[in-house]
Amino acid sequence: MLFLWLVFITITSLIKVNKFTSVTIPHLDKGVHFFFYFVLTYLLFLVISFTERENSKWNFAIVLAMLYGIIIEVLQGVLPIERSPQFSDVVANAFGCFAAWFVGIRIPKRLNFKK
């Protein structure tokens, strides 16, 4: 699932989007970035959770997801794909990553899940 999600993010981040959408909602792309990196961070956490301690799992997942997002933004600036890198996209990615961490830490505690 993680691999498919990475492929999906990569493809949708490196193609010309306005070919496929005629709807223009202000800042919708930031919500999409938030969602993509929320799911990516959570999937990374699940994959990593088999090998690491609790805190390092989330740290590693967040760092990997954020690095991936930065690489995608750099590629948007380098490749001839009519996409431009935006710092605000990196910020939206980071919010998604930290929201996944917050939900992943808080929800199990609220539901009294045993580890």
N, C-alpha and C positions, 0 to 999 in steps of 0.2 A: 504494500500500500504506500509506503514511504517513497519508493522509487517512482511509482506512478504519479504521486503528488509532485515530486520534483520535476518530472518530465512535463506535467501540466503547467506548473509555474513557469518553467523555462520557456516553453512554447508561447504561452500567453504573454510573457514579458518581452519576448523578442520578435513579435510580429506587429505589423501595423494594425492597431486596434480599430481605428475609425473606419476601416473597410467593413467591419462586421456590426457596427452599432450606429444607429441614427439618433438614439436618445442621448440628450445632454443634460445630465444632472450635475450641478456644481459639486466638486470634490468627491464624486462617487468613486473615483479611482483610489482615493485614500482609504475608503471603506473596504475596497477590494484588496488592497495591500494588507490592511489590518487582518482581514479574514484569512488570506493566503498564509500569512506568517503565524497567525494563531494556530492554524491547523498544522503547519509544518513543524512548529516548535513542539506541539503536543505529540505528533508522530515520532519526532526525533527522541523525545523523552521516553516514549514507550519502547523504542528500539534499544536505547541506551540502558534502560532500566534493568536489563538482565545482567549487567556487568558492574555497575558503579554504585557508590553510596548515594543516598537520597539527595543531599545538597549538590554534589558534583554532577548528578544526572541532569538537574535543571540548569545548572551553570553551563554545562557542556552543550545541552540542547539549544539554549539561548544564544550562546556564542556561535555555534554552527549555523543556526538559522540567520542570524544577523550578518555573518560573513557572506553567506550565500546571497542575501539580499543586496549587499554592497557590491559583490561581484556582478550581479545582474545589472545593477545601475551603471557600473563601469562599462559593461558590454553594450548597454544602450547608447552610451556616448561614443564608443569606438566603432561599432559595427554600422554599416550603411543600411539601417533598417527604418529610418525615419522616426525613431523614438529618441527622446532626450532624457538624460539622467536628471533626477530631481532630488534634492536633499529632503524635501518634505515626504517623498516616498520612503526613504530610509527611516525617517521618524515614524511614519505610519507602520512600517514593518516592525520597528522596535516596540511600539505600543502593542501590536499583535502578539509579539513574543512574550512580553511581560504580562499581558492579559492571560495568556495560556498558562504561564507560571502561577499567577494568582488563582485562577480557576482550578488548576491542577493541585494546588496546595490546600485551598479553602474547602472545596466541595467534599473531598474524602473526609476531612476532619469534621465537617458539619454532619455528614452521614454516618460518622463513626465507623468508617471502614477499617478493618484490621489489616495490618501488613504482614 
